[in-house]
Amino acid sequence: MGTVLRLAAAGEITLGQAADAYLATLRGTEQASTRRVYGRILRTVAGEFGDGTAPDEIGAERFAEWFGQRWGERAPSTWNVSLDAVRSAAAYWQRQGWVAADPSRLLVRRRPRPDRSRALARAEVEQLLTRGDIPLRERTLWRLLYETAARSAEVLRLDVPDLDLPNRTARVRRKGGAIDVIVWQTGTARLLPRLLKGRVSGPVFVTARRARVPLAAADLDPAGRARLSYQQAAALFSAASGGATLHQLRHSALTHDAEDGTSTPMLMARSGHTSVRSLAGYARVSAEALQRHQAERDPARRR
């Protein structure tokens, strides 16, 4: 017979315990990223209001004032994610009877700021992908990101058995947990065999040296090298590109495809987006393409 666990009544549970209880509901592999991000935000809340405080003791006005001071100057996306974390947890707490009302109820989500400069120019991308002073690992990663338009986290999670080199495809786990296929072109196809050097197991992208701390076997290659972290990969790309982000390679790929007339269904297949609204933020025409469009249609040019 199964064990019945008694949930604490209101006033019996602390903010720290309530946060842990909510995070424990995010169990699935596809929720690992959400659990990590929300956990960091809820620990920040608990640190401010007291880990031993009852969740129902947090007043909405006091919470709104602190939240504004803590995240008010951050990007709308950061504000919204932080607010979503609190609201998701508060909804769970309300169902358990631990709070009577959401402490974040006086706050509203913010509209993302329009950003029309995220895509790199085609010449910039080509220059980065063909530089002779860039190590093979980075050149392979960057070209794979651009040719597939995949998210950097999806590509960094790739293991060698996920790759189908003859068909230039790989299985990836998309945002949300869906299994999908990414497809690359000749540039990546030429680099991957050189990077792998016959490896048949372990992560595709690994560190240069053996791991110095114990890691899960799934994050090590046969030589003991660790899976390349997003932080290290992002720092290397930023240094080489003068401050650009890995995400801009994905953004650039989709923008350039859209400028070339690629259909919306094909763009969604490449990007892994499940809604046109989400895709719209990426498939914007760049200033470079707009100038080219206007120049090609300038009546004075035809005279």
C-alpha positions as CSV (number, residue, x, y, z in Angstrom):
1,M,0.0,0.0,0.0
2,G,1.4,3.4,-0.9
3,T,2.6,6.0,1.6
4,V,0.3,9.0,2.1
5,L,2.3,12.2,2.7
6,R,0.6,14.9,4.7
7,L,0.9,18.4,3.2
8,A,1.5,21.2,5.7
9,A,-1.3,23.5,6.6
10,A,-1.0,27.3,6.1
11,G,1.2,28.7,8.8
12,E,3.1,25.5,9.2
13,I,5.2,25.7,6.1
14,T,8.1,28.1,5.5
15,L,8.9,30.0,2.3
16,G,11.9,27.9,1.7
17,Q,9.9,24.6,2.2
18,A,7.1,25.9,-0.1
19,A,9.6,26.8,-2.8
20,D,11.2,23.3,-2.6
21,A,7.8,21.7,-2.7
22,Y,6.9,23.6,-5.9
23,L,10.2,22.9,-7.6
24,A,9.8,19.2,-6.8
25,T,6.7,19.2,-9.2
26,L,9.0,20.1,-12.1
27,R,10.3,16.6,-12.4
28,G,10.5,15.8,-16.2
29,T,13.7,16.0,-18.2
30,E,12.1,18.6,-20.4
31,Q,11.5,20.8,-17.3
32,A,15.1,20.7,-16.1
33,S,15.9,24.1,-17.5
34,T,12.8,25.6,-16.0
35,R,13.5,24.0,-12.7
36,R,17.0,25.5,-12.7
37,V,15.9,29.0,-13.6
38,Y,12.9,29.1,-11.4
39,G,14.9,27.6,-8.5
40,R,17.4,30.5,-8.7
41,I,14.7,33.1,-8.7
42,L,12.7,31.5,-5.8
43,R,15.9,31.3,-3.8
44,T,16.4,35.0,-4.4
45,V,12.9,35.6,-3.1
46,A,13.5,33.4,0.0
47,G,16.7,35.2,0.7
48,E,15.0,38.6,0.7
49,F,11.9,37.7,2.7
50,G,13.4,35.0,4.9
51,D,13.7,31.3,4.3
52,G,11.7,30.7,7.5
53,T,8.9,33.2,6.7
54,A,5.5,31.8,6.0
55,P,4.6,32.4,2.3
56,D,1.3,34.1,3.4
57,E,3.2,36.7,5.3
58,I,4.5,38.4,2.2
59,G,2.4,41.5,1.5
60,A,1.7,42.4,-2.2
61,E,2.8,46.0,-1.8
62,R,6.0,45.1,-0.2
63,F,6.7,42.4,-2.7
64,A,6.0,44.7,-5.7
65,E,8.3,47.4,-4.3
66,W,11.2,44.9,-3.8
67,F,10.6,43.1,-7.1
68,G,10.7,46.5,-8.9
69,Q,14.0,47.3,-7.2
70,R,15.5,43.9,-7.9
71,W,14.4,43.4,-11.6
72,G,13.1,46.8,-12.7
73,E,16.2,47.8,-14.6
74,R,16.6,44.4,-16.3
75,A,15.4,43.4,-19.8
76,P,11.6,42.7,-20.2
77,S,12.4,39.1,-20.8
78,T,14.2,38.8,-17.5
79,W,11.5,40.6,-15.7
80,N,8.8,38.3,-17.2
81,V,10.7,35.1,-16.4
82,S,11.2,36.2,-12.8
83,L,7.5,37.1,-12.5
84,D,6.5,33.8,-14.1
85,A,8.5,31.9,-11.6
86,V,6.8,33.5,-8.6
87,R,3.4,33.3,-10.2
88,S,3.7,29.6,-11.0
89,A,4.9,28.8,-7.5
90,A,2.1,31.0,-6.0
91,A,-0.5,29.2,-8.0
92,Y,0.7,25.9,-6.6
93,W,0.8,27.3,-3.1
94,Q,-2.7,28.5,-3.4
95,R,-3.9,25.0,-4.4
96,Q,-2.2,23.7,-1.3
97,G,-3.9,26.3,0.9
98,W,-0.5,27.9,1.9
99,V,-1.3,31.4,0.6
100,A,-4.6,33.2,0.2
101,A,-3.5,35.3,-2.7
102,D,-0.6,35.7,-5.1
103,P,2.0,38.1,-3.6
104,S,2.9,39.3,-7.2
105,R,-0.7,40.3,-8.0
106,L,0.2,44.0,-8.3
107,L,2.8,43.4,-11.0
108,V,2.3,43.1,-14.7
109,R,4.3,41.4,-17.5
110,R,6.3,43.7,-19.7
111,R,6.2,43.9,-23.5
112,P,9.6,42.9,-25.0
113,R,11.5,45.7,-26.5
114,P,11.6,45.5,-30.3
115,D,15.1,44.5,-31.5
116,R,15.8,44.8,-35.2
117,S,19.6,44.5,-35.0
118,R,20.1,41.0,-33.6
119,A,21.0,39.4,-37.0
120,L,24.6,39.6,-38.1
121,A,25.3,40.7,-41.6
122,R,26.1,37.8,-44.0
123,A,29.6,39.1,-44.5
124,E,30.2,39.1,-40.7
125,V,29.0,35.5,-40.4
126,E,31.1,34.3,-43.3
127,Q,34.2,36.1,-41.8
128,L,33.6,34.4,-38.4
129,L,33.1,30.9,-39.9
130,T,36.2,31.0,-42.1
131,R,38.8,32.6,-39.8
132,G,41.9,30.5,-39.8
133,D,42.9,31.4,-36.3
134,I,39.8,29.8,-34.7
135,P,40.2,26.3,-33.3
136,L,38.4,23.4,-35.1
137,R,35.9,22.9,-32.2
138,E,34.7,26.5,-32.3
139,R,34.5,26.6,-36.1
140,T,32.5,23.4,-36.2
141,L,30.1,24.6,-33.4
142,W,29.5,28.0,-35.0
143,R,29.0,26.6,-38.5
144,L,26.6,23.9,-37.2
145,L,24.6,26.5,-35.3
146,Y,24.3,28.8,-38.4
147,E,23.6,26.0,-40.9
148,T,20.9,24.3,-38.7
149,A,19.5,27.5,-37.0
150,A,19.2,25.3,-33.9
151,R,19.4,26.6,-30.3
152,S,22.9,26.5,-28.8
153,A,21.7,24.4,-25.9
154,E,20.3,21.8,-28.3
155,V,23.6,21.5,-30.2
156,L,25.7,21.4,-27.1
157,R,23.6,18.6,-25.7
158,L,24.4,16.4,-28.8
159,D,26.2,13.1,-28.3
160,V,28.1,11.3,-31.0
161,P,25.4,8.6,-31.4
162,D,22.8,11.3,-32.1
163,L,24.6,12.1,-35.4
164,D,23.8,10.6,-38.7
165,L,26.8,11.8,-40.6
166,P,26.0,10.3,-44.0
167,N,22.6,12.0,-44.1
168,R,23.9,15.2,-42.4
169,T,21.2,15.0,-39.7
170,A,21.0,14.7,-35.9
171,R,18.3,14.1,-33.3
172,V,17.9,16.9,-30.8
173,R,15.6,17.6,-27.9
174,R,13.8,20.9,-28.5
175,K,12.7,23.4,-26.0
176,G,9.8,21.8,-24.3
177,G,11.1,18.3,-24.7
178,A,10.1,17.3,-28.2
179,I,12.5,15.2,-30.2
180,D,13.3,16.7,-33.6
181,V,15.8,16.5,-36.4
182,I,18.3,19.2,-37.5
183,V,20.0,19.2,-40.9
184,W,23.3,20.7,-41.8
185,Q,25.1,21.5,-45.1
186,T,28.5,20.8,-46.7
187,G,30.5,23.2,-44.4
188,T,29.6,21.3,-41.3
189,A,29.8,17.9,-43.0
190,R,33.5,18.6,-43.8
191,L,34.3,19.7,-40.2
192,L,32.5,17.1,-38.1
193,P,34.6,14.0,-39.0
194,R,37.8,16.0,-38.3
195,L,36.4,17.1,-34.9
196,L,35.3,13.6,-33.9
197,K,38.5,11.8,-35.0
198,G,36.7,8.4,-35.0
199,R,35.0,8.9,-31.6
200,V,31.7,6.9,-31.4
201,S,30.5,7.9,-27.9
202,G,30.4,10.8,-25.5
203,P,29.5,14.4,-26.2
204,V,30.2,15.9,-29.6
205,F,31.7,19.1,-28.2
206,V,34.1,18.6,-25.3
207,T,36.7,20.5,-23.4
208,A,40.3,20.4,-24.3
209,R,41.4,18.7,-21.1
210,R,40.2,16.0,-18.8
211,A,37.5,17.0,-16.3
212,R,38.9,18.1,-13.0
213,V,35.8,17.3,-11.0
214,P,33.5,14.2,-10.9
215,L,30.8,14.4,-13.6
216,A,28.1,12.2,-14.8
217,A,29.3,9.6,-17.3
218,A,26.9,11.0,-19.9
219,D,28.9,14.2,-19.9
220,L,32.3,12.7,-20.5
221,D,33.9,11.3,-23.6
222,P,36.1,8.1,-23.5
223,A,39.2,10.2,-22.8
224,G,37.5,11.8,-19.8
225,R,36.9,15.2,-21.3
226,A,33.8,17.0,-20.2
227,R,30.9,18.3,-22.3
228,L,31.6,21.9,-23.4
229,S,29.5,24.2,-21.2
230,Y,27.3,26.9,-22.7
231,Q,29.1,29.5,-20.5
232,Q,32.5,28.6,-22.0
233,A,31.2,28.4,-25.6
234,A,29.4,31.7,-25.3
235,A,32.5,33.4,-23.9
236,L,34.7,32.2,-26.7
237,F,32.3,33.3,-29.4
238,S,31.8,36.7,-27.7
239,A,35.6,37.3,-27.6
240,A,36.1,36.3,-31.2
241,S,33.1,38.2,-32.6
242,G,33.5,41.5,-30.6
243,G,30.6,40.9,-28.3
244,A,28.1,39.0,-30.3
245,T,26.2,36.1,-28.8
246,L,25.8,32.5,-29.9
247,H,22.1,33.1,-30.1
248,Q,22.8,35.7,-32.9
249,L,24.0,32.9,-35.1
250,R,20.5,31.3,-34.9
251,H,18.8,34.7,-35.3
252,S,21.0,35.4,-38.3
253,A,20.3,32.1,-40.0
254,L,16.5,32.6,-39.8
255,T,16.7,36.2,-40.9
256,H,18.9,35.4,-43.9
257,D,16.5,32.6,-44.9
258,A,13.5,34.8,-44.6
259,E,15.2,37.5,-46.8
260,D,15.8,34.8,-49.4
261,G,12.1,33.9,-49.5
262,T,12.1,30.7,-47.4
263,S,8.5,29.7,-46.6
264,T,7.1,30.0,-43.0
265,P,6.6,26.2,-42.6
266,M,10.3,25.6,-43.6
267,L,11.5,28.3,-41.2
268,M,9.5,26.7,-38.4
269,A,10.9,23.3,-39.3
270,R,14.5,24.7,-39.1
271,S,14.0,26.7,-36.0
272,G,11.9,24.3,-34.0
273,H,9.3,26.9,-33.3
274,T,5.7,25.8,-32.8
275,S,4.0,29.1,-33.4
276,V,4.3,31.7,-36.1
277,R,4.2,34.4,-33.5
278,S,7.4,33.1,-31.9
279,L,9.1,32.8,-35.2
280,A,8.2,36.4,-36.1
281,G,10.8,37.8,-33.7
282,Y,13.6,36.1,-35.6
283,A,12.5,36.2,-39.3
284,R,12.8,40.0,-39.6
285,V,14.3,41.6,-42.7
286,S,17.7,43.2,-41.8
287,A,18.6,46.8,-42.7
288,E,21.2,45.4,-45.1
289,A,18.5,43.4,-47.0
290,L,16.2,46.4,-46.9
291,Q,18.9,48.6,-48.5
292,R,19.5,45.9,-51.2
293,H,15.8,45.7,-51.9
294,Q,15.4,49.4,-52.3
295,A,18.5,49.7,-54.5
296,E,17.3,46.9,-56.8
297,R,14.0,48.7,-57.2
298,D,15.2,52.2,-57.5
299,P,13.8,53.8,-60.7
300,A,17.0,55.8,-61.2
301,R,18.9,52.5,-61.5
302,R,16.9,51.4,-64.5
303,R,17.7,54.5,-66.6
